[in-house]
Amino acid sequence: MFTRFNAALAKFCMVVAVIGLLVIVACVLIQVFGRYVLNDTPTWAEALALVLVLWVTMLGAAVGVRDAGHIGMESLLVWVSERLRRKLEIVIHLLSALFGAMMAWQGTILAESVMGYKIPTLGLPEGLNHVPVAVAGVLIVLFSIEHIIALVKGEEVIPSWY
């Protein structure tokens, strides 16, 4: 059940990230059109694109942890026995979970500290630039726990795009 929940969550994050990427492209097109055709650049387009880049990047990074799309040191694990490899993989996922927990904790502190400020051209809270770090941290913890459970059971996490 935990795996199905995480798979659905990862798929949802991917869909949100793709939509965000499409909106970024639209914002940049509006900026270029405004600058070179209308000679009047809309100020909100750049600010919105920057906020969305943070969300797309953080959601994509979290999904990359679940779907094993992140950078790894696979060559080192090939040289060790299967039993030691499984233990090392558990340690790696524990460290990833710890990193995700630190992201969630510090991202929350940072977002709360600047939530009272506004992004000038959007009128949205400045904390929206830091919330994705906290969200991605929580997702990384969940996805790392899923990998640890799968390793203990001798199973493999199936990527969410299947």
C-alpha positions in Angstrom: 0.0 0.0 0.0 2.9 2.4 0.8 4.4 1.7 -2.6 1.2 2.4 -4.4 0.8 5.6 -2.5 4.4 6.7 -3.3 3.9 5.7 -6.9 0.8 7.8 -7.2 2.5 10.7 -5.4 5.5 10.5 -7.7 3.3 10.4 -10.8 1.3 13.4 -9.5 4.6 15.3 -8.9 5.8 14.5 -12.4 2.5 15.8 -13.9 2.7 19.0 -11.8 6.4 19.4 -12.8 5.6 19.0 -16.5 2.7 21.5 -16.3 5.1 23.8 -14.5 7.6 23.4 -17.2 5.0 24.2 -19.9 4.0 27.4 -18.0 7.7 28.4 -17.7 8.0 28.1 -21.5 4.8 30.2 -21.9 6.2 32.8 -19.5 9.5 33.0 -21.4 7.6 33.3 -24.7 5.5 36.1 -23.3 8.6 37.8 -22.1 10.3 37.6 -25.5 7.2 38.7 -27.3 6.7 41.6 -25.0 10.4 42.7 -25.2 10.9 42.4 -28.9 7.5 42.9 -30.4 5.6 45.2 -28.0 8.8 46.8 -26.6 7.2 46.4 -23.2 8.2 43.4 -21.1 5.6 42.2 -18.6 7.3 42.2 -15.2 5.3 39.3 -13.8 6.5 36.8 -16.4 10.1 36.6 -15.2 9.1 36.4 -11.5 6.6 33.6 -12.2 9.1 31.7 -14.3 11.6 31.9 -11.5 9.2 30.6 -8.9 8.1 27.8 -11.2 11.7 26.8 -11.9 12.2 26.1 -8.2 9.1 24.0 -8.0 9.8 22.0 -11.1 13.4 21.4 -10.0 12.6 20.3 -6.5 9.7 18.0 -7.5 11.8 16.5 -10.3 14.7 15.9 -7.8 12.4 14.1 -5.4 10.9 11.9 -8.1 14.4 11.2 -9.3 15.2 9.8 -5.8 12.2 7.4 -6.0 12.7 6.3 -9.6 16.5 5.9 -9.1 17.2 8.6 -11.6 19.7 10.4 -9.4 23.4 10.2 -9.7 24.8 7.2 -8.0 28.1 5.4 -7.4 27.0 2.2 -9.0 30.6 1.2 -10.0 31.6 0.9 -6.4 28.7 -1.4 -5.5 29.5 -3.7 -8.4 32.8 -4.7 -6.7 31.3 -5.9 -3.5 29.3 -9.0 -2.6 25.5 -9.1 -2.9 25.1 -9.1 0.9 27.4 -6.2 1.4 25.9 -4.3 -1.5 22.4 -4.5 0.0 23.7 -3.2 3.3 25.5 -0.3 1.5 22.4 0.5 -0.4 20.4 0.7 2.8 23.1 3.1 4.2 22.9 5.2 1.1 19.1 5.4 1.3 19.3 6.3 5.1 21.7 9.1 4.2 19.3 10.2 1.4 16.5 10.2 4.0 18.6 12.2 6.4 19.4 14.7 3.7 15.7 15.0 2.8 14.8 15.5 6.5 17.4 18.3 6.7 15.9 19.8 3.5 12.4 19.7 4.9 13.4 21.1 8.3 15.6 24.0 7.0 13.3 24.7 4.0 10.4 25.1 6.4 12.4 27.4 8.7 13.5 29.5 5.7 10.0 29.6 4.1 8.5 30.7 7.4 11.1 33.4 7.9 10.3 35.2 4.6 6.6 34.4 4.3 5.8 38.0 5.4 7.6 39.5 2.5 6.0 39.8 -1.0 7.4 39.0 -4.4 7.1 42.6 -5.8 5.8 41.8 -9.3 3.5 39.0 -8.3 2.2 40.0 -4.9 2.7 36.4 -3.6 4.6 35.6 -0.4 8.4 35.3 -0.8 8.2 32.0 1.1 6.8 30.3 -2.0 10.3 30.3 -3.3 11.4 28.1 -0.4 8.4 25.9 0.2 9.4 23.5 -2.6 12.7 22.7 -0.7 10.6 21.6 2.3 8.1 19.6 0.1 10.9 17.9 -1.8 12.6 17.0 1.5 9.5 15.3 2.8 9.1 13.4 -0.5 12.7 12.3 -0.5 12.3 10.9 3.1 9.2 9.0 2.0 10.8 7.7 -1.2 14.0 6.7 0.7 12.0 4.8 3.3 10.2 3.0 0.4 13.6 1.9 -1.0 14.8 0.7 2.4 11.6 -1.4 2.8 12.0 -2.8 -0.7 15.7 -3.7 0.0 14.8 -5.5 3.3 12.1 -7.4 1.5 14.4 -8.2 -1.4 12.2 -6.4 -3.9 12.8 -3.5 -6.3 10.9 -0.2 -6.5 9.2 0.0 -9.8 9.5 3.5 -11.4 6.3 5.5 -11.3 6.2 6.0 -15.1 5.4 2.3 -15.6 
